[in-house]
């Protein structure tokens, strides 16, 4: 029996998606912050990637704590609070993180900066755990991916502006040599994070007083998932041991001296691979065990969620790794020999590519004729491209190297037409395009290679909503729990980029982009596999017709 279509709650959605801007602004700013800290504190590529580990590792810990507390109290804490209050509490926690960043920057201590970023992201974890299912719930489930694309478009506006603003705050001018960075002041970062703290606080106030936004609760009873809980505790213990050792070694002066002399280079690589194997192994074990005895696994008894958790892990790691290592790539003579202060436009264009794709993906939310839709499929990406150029030009960036990037939009438009707003099909098409783009980037140098790697942003753009909506499809009373598990897997952004960074230290930065090739490859596999899994459960989003399963 088919469900009747639900109309989108536009009033609530418009308020909700405002918070997506903050996530993008801070996360994309890290792409500029990483090469700055590398030059400022004399770090290697792996050490600079610990910014990503601190930031994205907080997502895992935040969602894990929420899940463990819920299990201990035998009720869904987030459901008790309501999604709206979850977002408010998350914003307040991020406010504390922004204040902590002011202190860390004042002292100029890299470890404290990592700690402050961790607190900011801990708040983001709570916000995202609340906002993702909330966005999907504000209308028909089959259009959930399109609503997330719209929210993602606002998120990507933040990712486009973030590198520009953070770049100006860090460098103070458009170009600055790495030698000058070492003696430069971080005073403008104080002003930036003071403003960020006020914005977080203001956003929390808007959500608190908003009458358009419902509380957002699930009436389904809470059920514990002891097997899933035990597995996550074991995984967390392993990750703490692995990264605790990494941090202890990479703060040891004698070890760092050996690293500079290319001795012990393989320690960081081996441990990063071990962390990756721990995550993949844990999810594989859960998938096999839940098939034999689903009781006690909670949301993990659904194979679409398990494979989706690995897909989110892979996607976030992929998305972040491409841009986090891009700054180092651009310093290479074969790719322009840019200074750290000159890379912000490229980072902005990478994240802007996600905005271009998400704006394009959100077109399906609007009821327009087929002819108008075709026109919008061409005009919207061009308009979004113009927005990226506009913001960069306003602050004085030379964008002449990126004008011809507009040609790459053709691949986005064609991919969007083929995908036809069908989550599994779109994910497969863009994953394959991503593989192709990375291979072109690896086979070439200069502008062609840079454009190919930037295209990773275009092809990643629609993946999050597709993966998320497909992963929680049919979970029923486990939807909130499944959402928390998926948010935990943002941890991929803290493991895959350092892994690529260590590969870059050992081999070379260009060859390290084989890592994104492997990531896109898994996402293509997930797109094919999840479609058959959902079909067996009577769910077929690709036909825009979903059967009731719970």
N, C-alpha and C positions, 0 to 999 in steps of 0.2 A: 504494500500500500504506500503510495507516494505522499510525502508531506506537502502541505500547501506552502506556497512561497511566503516568506516573511518580508515585510518592508524594512528598509534600513532606518534606524533611529538617527537621523542626521544631526539633530540637536545635541544628543549625547556624544555622537562620534566626533563632532567638530571640537568639543571641549577636550575629549580624551586624547586626540592625536596631537594636541599642543605639546604634551610631554615628550613625544617622540623626537622633537627638535633637539632637546638637551642631550639625549643619548648620542645622537649623531655629531653634535658640536664637539663634545669632549673626546669621543672615541677617535674621530678623524684628526683632531688636533694632535693626538699622540703620534701620528705619522710624521709630523714636523718636529715634535718634541724628542723623538728617538734619535735622529741624527744630531740634533742640538746637544743632547746629553752625552752622546758619544764623543763629540768634540770637546765639550765643556769639562767632562770628568775623565777624559782619556780612557774610554771603554773600548772593548772589542765589539764586534757585531753581535755576538751572543749575549754579552752583558747588557748592551743597549736594548735587546729584545726582552729583557726582564721587565721592562715597562709593560709590555703586553701580558706577561705572566701575572704580574701584580693586578693589573686591571681586569683581565678576563678570568683569572683564578677566583676573584671575589664573587663573580656570578655563580660559580660552582658552589662555593662555601655558603653563600647567602641562601640559595635555593635548598641546599642540603640541610642547613639548620632549620629552615622552615618545615621541611618534611619530617625531620627527626622530632621536633617539638610537637608537631601535629600527632605523630605516632605515640609519643609519650602521654599526651593529654587525651588521646583517643577522640580527637575532633580536628577538623580541618581549620587550622588557625586563620588562613587567608579567607576561607568561607565565612568564618565567624566575624572577622573584621569587615568583610565586603571588599570587592575589588577597588572601590573608590578610596576607602580608608587605607588599603594596602599601598596605593599610589602615593597618598599623602605622607604616610610614614616613611616610604622610600625617599621622597623628596627631602624630608627633614634630615634623614640620615646622610644624604648627599650634601646637604648644606653643611653639616658638621665636617664632612670630608673636605669641602672647599675651604673652610676655615682652617683646617689642619694643613692644607696645602700652603696657605699664606705663611704659617709658621715654618714649614719645611723649606720653602723657597727663601725665606728670610735668613735661615741658617745655612742654606746652600749645601745641604747634605743629601746625597743621592738616595740613600736608604730611607730617609724620612719622606722624600718625594714619592718613592714607591709606596710607602705606607699610606700616605694621604690619598693617592690615586686608588688604592685598595678600598678605602672607606667610601670614596665617591662611587665606585663601581658596586660596592655592597648595597648602597641605596638603589642603584640602577637595577640590581638583581631583583629586589623586591618590587620595584616599579614594573619591570618587564613581566615577572611572574603574574602580576595582576592585569596588566594592560593587554597582553596577547590574547588570552581567552575572552576577555571583556570585549575587545574589538570584534572578534569572531561572533560573539553572542548578540551583537547589536544588529541583527538582520538574518537573512537566509544563510544557512551553513554553506551552501554551494558557492556563495559569493564571498565567503570569508576571506579567501586569498586576495580578492580584489579590494576589500576593505583594508586589509593589511598592506596592500600595495599603495593605497592612498595615504595611509599613515606612514608607510615607508618613504613616500615622496616627501613628506614634511621632515621626516628623519634625515633624508638625504639633502634637504636644503641646509640642515645643520651641518652635515658632513662637508658640504661645499664651502660654507662660510667659515667653519672651524679652522681649517688649515691656514686660511688667509689671516684671520684675527690672531691666532696663536703665533703664526709666523711673524707678524708685526710686533707682537708682545715680546717675543724672544729675541728677534734680530734688530728690531727698531728701524731697519731700513731694508730695502729690497735685496741688496747684495752685501754680504759680509764674509770675509775669509774665515776659515776654521781657526787660524791663529788668533784672530781678534775675538772669536767666540770664547776662547779660554779665559780671556781677561774681561769679558763683558759682564754687565750687571743683569740681575734677574728682577730688577725693580718693577718693570712693566708687568711681569707675571703677577705681582702682588695686586695691582689694580685689576687685572683680568679676573683673578679668582675671587676678589672682593665683589666684583660685579656678578660673577657666576653664583656666589653664595646668595646674594640678594635676589637674583632671578629664581633660584630654586625655592627660596622662601616665598616669593610672590606667587609662584606656580602652585605651591601647596595651599596658599590662601584662596586662590581661584578655585581649586578643586573642592576645598572645604565649603565654600559659600555657593558653589554652583548648584542650582536647582534642576538644571537640565540633565545632570548626570545621575542615574539611579545608583543605588548601593552596590548592585551587582553581586548577587549571591546565588549559589547553587543549592537547591532544596534536597538534593540527594544525600542519603546518610553517608557518614564517613566510614571507611573500612581501612583497617591497618594493612600494611604490606611488609611483614616481618622479614621475609626472604630478601626482598628488594632492599630493605633497610640494612640488613647485615652485609649484603654485597657492597653497598655504597660505603659502609663504614670500613670494610677491608680495603676497598679501592682508595678511599681517602687516606688511610694509614700508609699505604704504599706510596701515594703521591707526596705526602708530607715527608716521608723518609727520603725519597728521591730528590725533591727540590730543596729540602732542608740541607742535604749533603751538597747540592749544587751551590746554594748560597754560602755555606761555610767555606767551600773550596774557593769560590770566586771573591771572597773577601780576605783570603790568605795572600799576603804580599809575595811570598816565595813561590807559591803556585802560579800567581799571575805573571811573575817574571819568566817562569818556564813556558807559560802559554805564549808570551811574546816571542820567545825563542823557538816556538813551534814544537815544544815538548808537552806531552799530556793533552794535546789538542783533542784527542778522541774521548776524553772523559766526559765533556759536556755533550758530545754527540751521542755517546753510548747511553748516558742517563736520559737524554731527551727521547731516544728511541724506546728505552725501557718504560718511560711514562706513557708513550703512545701505545705500546704493547699492553700495558696494564689496563688502559681504558678499553681498547678493542677486545682484549681477552675477557674482561668482566662482562661486557655487553654480549659477547658471543656465548658465554656461559649462561647468562640470564635467558637468552633466546632459546637455547637447547633445553635448559631445565624447566622453563615455563611451559614448553610444549608437552613435557612428560607429566608435570604436576603443577597446574596453574594456581592452586590455592596458596596464598601467602605472598604472591608476587605483585598483587595489586594491578596497577596500570601496566606493569611490565609483562603481564601475561599476554598482551597484545603484540604480535610480531611487528605490526606497522609502527608501534611506538619504539620498540627496541632498535629497529633499523633506522627509524627517524632520529633517535638520539644520536646515533653514530653519524647520520647525515648532517644534523645541526653542528655537531662537533667538527666534522670535516668542512662544512660550509663556512663557519665562522673562522676557523683556522686558515682556510684558503683565502677568504676575503681580506683578512688582516695581514696574512703573510705577504701577499702580492704587494701591498702598499707599504708595509713596514720595512721591507727590504729594497723598495724602489729608490729611496733616497741614496743608499749606498751604490746601487747600480748606476744612477745618474752621475755619480762622481767619477766613474770609470772613463778613461779617454775614448773608448769605443762608443760611449753613449752620451758624449757632450762635455765631460769633465766639469760638471756644474759644482759650484760651491754650495755648502749647506743652506745658505740664505737664499739660494736661487731655486730651490726645489718645491717651494710651496705651491706654485701654479700647477705643477704636475700632480702633486698630492690632491689638490683641490679638484683637478680634472678627473682624477681616478674616482674620488667620492662623488663628484658631479655626475659621472657616468652612471652610478647607481641611482641618482636622482632622475636622470634622463629615462632610465629603464622603468623606474617605479611610477613616474608620472604617466608614462605610456601604458603601463599595466593597469592603471586605475581608470582608464577610459571606459572599461566595460561596466563600471558602476552607474554610468549615466545612460538614461534611456534616449538614444538618438537613432536616427535611421542608419541603414547600412552605408549609404553614400557619405553621410556626415562622419560616421565612424572611420571610414577609410581616409577621409581628409585629415581627421584628427590624428590618426596613426602616423601621419607624415609631419603635420604641423607641431604637435606637442613635443616630440623629441628635439626638433629644430629650435623651438622656443626655449626648452630647458637648456640646450647647449648654449644659447644666447645668454641665458641667466648666468651660467658659469663664467662665460667670458666677461660679462658685465661687472660682476662683483670683483673679479681679479683686475680688470682694467681700471676700476675706480680707485683701487689702492696703488696703482702704478706698475703692476706686473706686465712684463712684455709677453704677450700671448701669441706672438707671431709663429712660434714653433708648434702651436697647437691648432692653428686655423684649419689645416687639412684633416684634422681628426673628425670633422663633420662627415667625411666619407664613410667612416666606420659605423655611423648611425644606420646605414643601409642594412647592415647585418642584423642590427637590433630590430628594425622594422620588419624585415623578412622573417626573422625568428618569431616575432610576436604574432604575425599573420599565420604562420604555420602552427604555432602553439594554440592559437584561438582561445585564449583564456582558460584552457583546460589544465589544471595543476600538474598532473603526471606527465602529460604530453609536453607542456611548456618546459618543465624541469628537464626532461630528456633532451629536447632541442637545444636549450641553452647550455646544458652540460657538455654536449658534443661540440657546440660552437666554442666553448671555453677550452676544451682539449685542443681544438684546432688553433685557436689564438695563441695558446702557450707554446705549441710546437713551432709556430711561425716566429714567435719571439725568441725561441731558443736557436732557431736556424739562421737568424739574421742579427744585425747590429744596427746602431744608429736609430734614425727616426722610425723606420718600419718596425723594429723590435720594440721600441718604446710604445708606439701606438698599439701593438699587439698585446703587450702587457696591460696597458690602460684599458683595453677592451675587456679584460677580466672583470672590470667594474660593471660594464654594460651587461655581461652575461651572468654575473652574480645577482644583478638587481632584483629579479623576480623570484629568486630561489627561497629566501626565508619564508615568505607567506605560503609558497607551494609546499615546502617541506613541513611547515608547522601545521597547516590545515589537513594535510594528508596523514600526518602522524597521530593527531588526536581524533581523527574521524572514527566514529563508532565507539568511543571510550565511555560515553554516558556518564555514570556517577564517578568515573575515574578521570574525568577531563581535567579538573583542577590539579590533581596529583600528576597526571601526565604532563601538564604544562610546566610544573615545577621540575620534573625530570629533564624536559627539553631545555629549560633555562640553565640547568646545571651544565649541560653540554656546551654552553658558550665557553666552557673551559678550553675548547679547541683553540680559541684565540690566544691562550696562554701557553700552549704546548707546540703547536705546529709552527708559528713564526720563529720561536727560538731554535727549533729543530732546523729550519731552513737557514737561520742565521749562523748556526754552528757549521752547517755544510758549506756555507759561503766562506767562513773562516778557513776551512780545511781545503776545499777545492777552489772555487771562485764564485763570485756573486751571480754571474750570468747562468752558470750551470746549475746553481741551486734552484732554479725555477722548474726543475723536473718535479719538485714537490707539488706545486699547483696542478701539474698534469695528472699526477696520481689522485689528487683530491677531486678534480673534475670527473675523473674516471669512475670513482666510487659513486658520485652523485648520479651519474648516468645509470649505473647499476640499480641504485635505489629507486629511481623513477620507474624502471621496468618492473622491479620486484614488488614494489608497494601496490602497483596497480592490480596485479594478480591477487595479492593478499586481500585487498579491500573488496575485490569482485567476489571472492568466496564468502565475504561477510554481507553481501548484498548492497555494497556501497560503490557507486561509480560517479565520482565528481566529474569525470571527463565527458559524461553525457548530460551533465547538469541535472541529473535525476538520481536522487539518493533515497534508498529504501530505509524504512524504519527498522533499526536493529536492536533497540533497547526500550 
